[in-house]
Amino acid sequence: MTMAMYTQFERVSDLLATTPSEVERAAKLLREVAVGKKIVDVEAVEDTIIFSGISHEEFSAELRGRTVRDAQRYGKVFYLLLDGKGRHPVMHFGMTGMLQVKGQLATYYRETPRKASTDWPPRFMKFILHLRSDGDAEETQVAFLDARRLGRVRLCKSPLTEPPISTLGFDPILSMPDLDDFKKGVRKRSCPIKALLLDQSFSAGVGNWVADEILYHARVHPEERCNVLTDAQLEALHTQTSEVCKLAVSVNADDSKFPQDWLFKHRWGKGKKEKHTLTLPDGKPATIKWITVGGRTSAYVAELQKLQRGKATDAQSADDDRDESDLTPLSGDEDAGVEVKVQKVTRKLKRKVRQSHHKARFCHIRQPHHALRQLKTDEDAPKRTARRKTTTATRRTRAS
């Protein structure tokens, strides 16, 4: 698979993936139950989507008989380091991937559903590691599950220097850049800051709600353009990018332990009747609004996160009630000084554009034939006039 194909193939999965706190929880679980134990057997089911570049048989054969030395994470990717020669398993949860230890419930995102079960083997299982150490009466079994098949399982000789990890940006916990480098990396882009935070080649592991949490605590609007952010805004973003991720990891991704003043605790009520309880620093109720930035739904507090300089026009109007971003999604390394006039994309506008394209295509196809017919008609006009005169004269002669 070429790098271009890999990047395009992984883009959707990267955007939907869980956060570094949840992936760190998985790595921590593996350190607790797997490190120091030998993989005595591997059960794997055939899945050409989940197993990337390898077969399930190849995966099983490469792991069987080796001992787990460590379990680590980078961004939204986690991996096992095994002893001996051979490759190491590198895993990515996608949106619905998770681990489950036999006899325990799986580690769900946000909350465990009522229908969760300890049945074994678990539903949607892709592989099970059978682990045992000297002196163990029973073996430990750990399963990798994925209902929607957005996760990936690979084998790499050097996980940190091969894709997918080698294509990622800095990890907010493991490799946060200093403030100067962070500023340079942000200001050379002209996309919305929310879109940049979601770009895994910039900040590995920052997911949708984490990006919103960072922007909320930094008091930066999700649509603010990167190249117009002030020094104060960039300093706040630098601090919060690290702090939000560290706090989430410190509580083992248990959202019940997140602070009550986090946007996360109140952002899930869009379209629901019950109201949130988030308040402003002065004690007044906060106004949570939702817009689409970089293709993702973004929650923000209108009173604290005001769009300052990054808007396409000066009319701050409005538009507080809009539900679509009027800024373009991330488009790579754009030139920072280029100003682009952007129009709000709505369903009505999309329909109008499609109609205009259809009309133009229709006219392009039909117009030459129509023109030829008209030209022929113009050329034949004198002949038709002469024929009419002859016919009229003949009729008069016969009548007389």
C-alpha positions in Angstrom: 0.0 0.0 0.0 1.4 3.4 -1.0 1.7 6.3 1.5 -1.0 8.2 -0.4 -3.4 5.3 -0.3 -2.6 4.7 3.4 -3.4 8.4 4.2 -6.7 8.4 2.4 -7.7 5.0 3.8 -7.0 6.0 7.4 -8.4 9.5 7.4 -12.0 8.5 8.4 -10.8 6.1 11.0 -8.5 8.7 12.5 -11.3 11.2 12.8 -13.6 8.8 14.5 -11.1 7.3 16.8 -11.2 7.5 20.6 -9.0 9.8 22.7 -5.5 9.2 24.1 -7.0 8.8 27.6 -9.1 5.9 26.4 -6.2 4.4 24.5 -3.9 4.9 27.5 -6.5 3.0 29.6 -6.2 0.1 27.2 -2.4 0.2 27.3 -2.5 0.3 31.1 -4.8 -2.7 31.2 -2.4 -4.7 29.0 0.5 -3.7 31.3 -1.5 -5.1 34.2 -2.6 -8.4 32.7 -0.1 -9.2 29.9 3.4 -7.9 30.6 5.7 -10.6 31.7 3.4 -13.4 30.4 3.9 -15.7 27.5 1.4 -15.8 24.6 0.6 -19.5 24.7 -2.1 -19.3 22.0 -3.9 -16.8 19.7 -7.4 -17.2 18.5 -8.2 -14.9 15.5 -11.1 -14.7 13.1 -10.7 -13.8 9.4 -11.3 -10.1 8.8 -9.6 -8.5 5.8 -10.5 -5.0 7.0 -9.4 -5.2 10.6 -6.1 -7.0 9.8 -4.3 -4.5 7.7 -1.6 -5.9 5.4 -1.6 -9.3 7.1 -3.9 -12.3 7.5 -5.4 -13.5 10.8 -3.3 -16.7 10.5 -0.1 -14.7 10.0 -1.0 -12.5 13.0 -1.5 -15.6 15.2 1.6 -17.4 14.1 3.9 -14.3 14.7 2.7 -13.8 18.3 2.4 -17.4 19.5 5.1 -18.5 21.9 6.5 -15.0 22.6 6.5 -13.1 25.9 5.0 -9.6 26.3 7.7 -7.2 27.5 5.7 -3.9 27.5 2.6 -2.1 26.3 2.7 1.5 25.1 0.7 4.1 23.4 1.3 7.0 21.0 -1.6 9.2 19.9 -4.6 6.9 19.4 -2.4 3.9 18.6 -1.2 1.3 21.1 1.2 -1.6 20.7 2.8 -4.6 22.5 6.5 -5.1 22.6 7.4 -8.8 22.4 10.6 -10.7 23.0 12.5 -12.6 20.4 12.7 -11.9 16.7 9.7 -10.9 14.8 7.2 -8.1 14.5 5.1 -6.5 17.2 1.3 -6.0 17.2 0.2 -2.4 16.6 -3.5 -1.6 17.2 -6.0 1.2 16.6 -9.5 1.2 18.1 -11.2 3.3 15.5 -14.6 4.2 16.9 -16.0 1.1 18.5 -12.9 -0.9 19.3 -12.2 -2.1 22.8 -10.5 -4.7 25.0 -12.1 -7.2 27.2 -10.6 -9.5 29.8 -12.3 -12.8 30.4 -14.6 -12.6 33.4 -14.8 -8.8 33.2 -16.9 -6.3 31.2 -15.3 -4.6 28.2 -13.9 -1.1 28.6 -16.6 1.1 27.0 -16.4 4.7 25.9 -18.3 7.0 28.3 -20.6 4.5 29.9 -21.2 0.7 29.9 -24.5 -0.2 28.3 -27.0 -2.3 30.2 -26.7 -5.1 27.7 -23.0 -5.5 28.2 -22.0 -9.1 28.9 -19.2 -11.2 30.2 -20.1 -14.0 27.8 -17.0 -15.7 26.3 -15.9 -15.5 23.6 -17.3 -12.0 23.3 -19.4 -10.8 20.4 -17.5 -8.9 17.7 -14.2 -10.6 18.8 -11.3 -10.2 16.3 -8.6 -12.0 18.3 -8.0 -13.4 21.8 -4.6 -13.6 23.4 -4.1 -16.6 25.8 -1.5 -15.5 28.3 0.2 -17.5 31.0 3.2 -17.0 33.3 5.1 -19.6 35.4 3.1 -20.6 38.4 -0.2 -19.4 37.0 -3.0 -21.9 37.7 -5.2 -20.4 35.0 -4.4 -18.5 31.8 -5.5 -14.9 31.3 -7.5 -14.2 28.1 -7.7 -10.7 26.5 -9.9 -10.1 23.5 -9.9 -7.3 20.9 -13.5 -6.4 19.9 -14.8 -4.1 17.1 -18.4 -4.0 16.1 -18.2 -1.5 13.3 -14.8 -2.7 12.0 -13.2 0.8 12.0 -10.2 -0.4 14.0 -6.9 -1.8 12.6 -4.5 -4.5 13.6 -1.0 -4.5 12.1 2.4 -6.1 12.6 5.5 -3.7 12.7 9.2 -4.4 13.2 9.7 -0.9 14.8 6.3 0.5 15.8 7.6 4.1 16.5 9.3 4.4 13.1 6.7 2.8 10.8 3.2 3.9 9.8 0.8 4.6 11.3 2.8 6.1 14.2 5.5 7.6 12.0 2.9 9.7 10.2 1.5 11.3 13.3 2.3 14.7 14.9 3.2 15.4 18.5 1.5 13.5 21.3 0.2 16.1 23.9 1.4 13.9 26.8 4.5 12.2 25.4 6.0 14.8 23.1 4.4 18.2 23.6 6.5 20.8 21.7 7.7 23.9 23.4 5.7 27.1 23.0 7.8 28.7 20.2 7.6 25.5 18.0 3.9 25.2 18.8 3.3 28.8 17.7 5.2 28.3 14.5 3.3 25.1 13.7 -0.1 26.8 14.2 0.5 30.2 12.5 1.7 28.7 9.3 -1.8 27.4 8.7 -4.9 29.4 7.7 -7.5 26.8 8.5 -9.9 27.0 11.5 -8.1 26.1 14.7 -10.6 23.3 15.5 -9.8 21.6 12.2 -6.0 21.8 12.9 -6.4 20.3 16.3 -8.2 17.3 14.7 -5.5 16.8 12.1 -3.5 13.8 13.4 -0.4 14.8 11.5 -0.4 17.9 13.7 -1.5 16.7 17.1 -1.7 12.9 17.5 -4.6 11.7 19.6 -6.7 14.8 19.9 -10.3 13.8 19.1 -13.5 15.8 18.7 -14.6 16.4 22.3 -11.0 16.8 23.5 -10.5 19.6 20.9 -13.6 21.3 22.0 -12.5 21.0 25.7 -9.1 22.6 24.8 -10.7 25.5 23.0 -13.3 26.1 25.7 -10.6 26.4 28.5 -8.4 28.5 26.2 -11.4 30.7 25.4 -10.9 30.4 21.7 -13.7 30.1 19.1 -13.5 26.8 17.0 -13.7 28.8 13.8 -10.8 31.2 14.6 -8.2 31.1 11.9 -4.8 29.8 12.9 -2.8 32.6 11.3 -4.7 35.3 13.2 -4.4 33.9 16.7 -2.8 36.2 19.3 0.2 35.3 21.4 -2.2 35.1 24.4 -4.5 32.7 22.6 -1.6 30.5 21.5 -0.2 30.4 25.0 -3.5 29.3 26.3 -3.9 26.7 23.6 -0.5 25.4 24.3 -1.2 25.0 28.0 -4.7 23.5 27.6 -3.7 21.0 24.9 -1.4 19.4 27.4 -3.4 19.9 30.6 -6.7 18.6 29.3 -5.1 15.4 28.0 -3.1 14.9 31.1 -6.1 15.2 33.4 -8.2 12.8 31.3 -5.4 10.2 31.4 -4.8 10.8 35.2 -8.4 9.6 35.9 -8.0 6.6 33.6 -10.6 8.0 31.1 -13.4 7.8 33.7 -15.6 10.7 32.7 -17.4 10.6 36.1 -14.2 12.0 37.6 -13.9 14.8 35.1 -14.3 18.3 36.7 -17.9 19.6 36.8 -16.8 22.8 35.0 -15.7 20.8 31.9 -17.7 21.3 28.8 -17.7 17.5 28.4 -20.1 17.2 31.3 -22.7 19.4 29.6 -22.2 19.2 25.9 -24.3 16.1 25.1 -27.7 17.7 25.4 -28.1 18.9 21.8 -31.7 18.4 20.7 -32.8 17.2 24.1 -35.3 18.8 26.4 -33.3 18.7 29.5 -31.0 21.7 30.0 -27.4 21.7 31.0 -26.1 23.2 34.2 -22.9 24.8 33.0 -22.5 28.3 34.4 -20.2 31.3 33.5 -17.6 32.6 35.9 -20.2 35.2 37.2 -22.7 32.4 38.0 -25.0 33.1 35.1 -26.1 30.2 32.8 -23.8 29.5 29.9 -25.1 29.3 26.4 -23.7 26.2 24.6 -24.0 26.3 20.8 -23.1 23.8 18.1 -21.6 24.4 14.7 -19.8 22.3 12.1 -16.1 22.9 11.7 -13.7 20.7 9.8 -16.6 18.3 9.1 -17.2 17.7 12.8 -19.9 19.0 15.2 -18.3 21.5 17.6 -19.7 22.7 20.9 -18.7 26.0 22.3 -19.8 28.6 24.9 -21.0 31.7 23.1 -20.2 34.1 26.0 -16.7 33.0 26.5 -15.5 31.9 23.0 -16.1 34.8 20.7 -14.9 34.9 17.1 -12.4 37.8 17.1 -10.4 38.1 13.9 -10.8 35.0 11.8 -14.2 35.6 10.3 -14.4 35.9 6.5 -16.3 39.2 6.8 -16.4 41.9 9.4 -20.1 41.5 10.1 -19.9 39.6 13.4 -23.6 39.6 13.0 -25.1 36.9 13.6 -25.0 34.3 12.9 -24.9 33.3 16.5 -27.9 31.1 15.5 -26.3 29.4 12.5 -25.6 25.7 12.6 -23.0 25.5 9.8 -19.5 26.9 9.8 -18.9 29.6 7.2 -15.2 28.6 7.1 -13.6 26.0 5.0 -12.4 22.7 6.5 -8.7 21.9 6.8 -7.0 21.8 3.4 -3.4 21.2 4.3 -0.5 23.7 4.5 -2.1 26.7 3.1 -0.2 29.9 2.6 -0.8 32.0 5.7 -1.1 35.3 3.9 -3.8 34.2 1.4 -7.2 35.6 2.0 -10.0 33.5 0.8 -13.6 34.7 0.4 -15.8 32.0 1.8 -19.5 31.6 1.4 -21.7 29.8 3.9 -22.5 26.4 2.5 -26.2 25.5 2.9 -28.4 22.8 1.4 -30.1 25.5 -0.7 -26.8 26.7 -2.0 -25.7 23.1 -2.8 -28.9 22.5 -4.7 -28.5 25.8 -6.6 -25.0 24.8 -7.6 -26.0 21.4 -8.7 -28.8 22.9 -10.8 -26.5 25.4 -12.4 -24.0 22.7 -13.2 -26.7 20.5 -14.8 -28.0 23.4 -16.8 -24.5 24.3 -18.1 -23.8 20.7 -19.0 -27.2 20.5 -20.8 -26.6 23.7 -22.7 -23.1 22.7 -23.6 -24.4 19.5 -25.2 -27.5 20.8 -26.9 -26.4 24.3 -28.0 -24.2 23.3 -31.0 -27.0 21.2 -32.5 -29.5 23.9 -31.9 -27.1 26.5 -33.5 -26.7 24.3 -36.6 -30.4 23.9 -37.0 -30.9 27.6 -36.7 -28.1 28.3 -39.2 -29.7 25.8 -41.7 -33.0 27.5 -41.2 -31.6 30.9 -42.0 -29.9 29.6 -45.1 -33.0 27.9 -46.4 -35.3 30.9 -45.8 -34.9 32.5 -49.3 -35.7 29.1 -51.0 -38.8 28.6 -48.9 -40.0 32.1 -49.8 -39.5 31.4 -53.5 -41.4 28.1 -53.2 -44.3 29.8 -51.5 -44.5 32.5 -54.2 -44.5 29.8 -56.9 -47.1 27.8 -55.2 -49.4 30.8 -54.7 -49.1 31.8 -58.4 -49.9 28.3 -59.5 -53.0 28.2 -57.4 -54.3 31.5 -58.8 -53.7 30.3 -62.4 -55.7 27.2 -61.8 -58.5 29.1 -60.1 -58.9 31.4 -63.0 
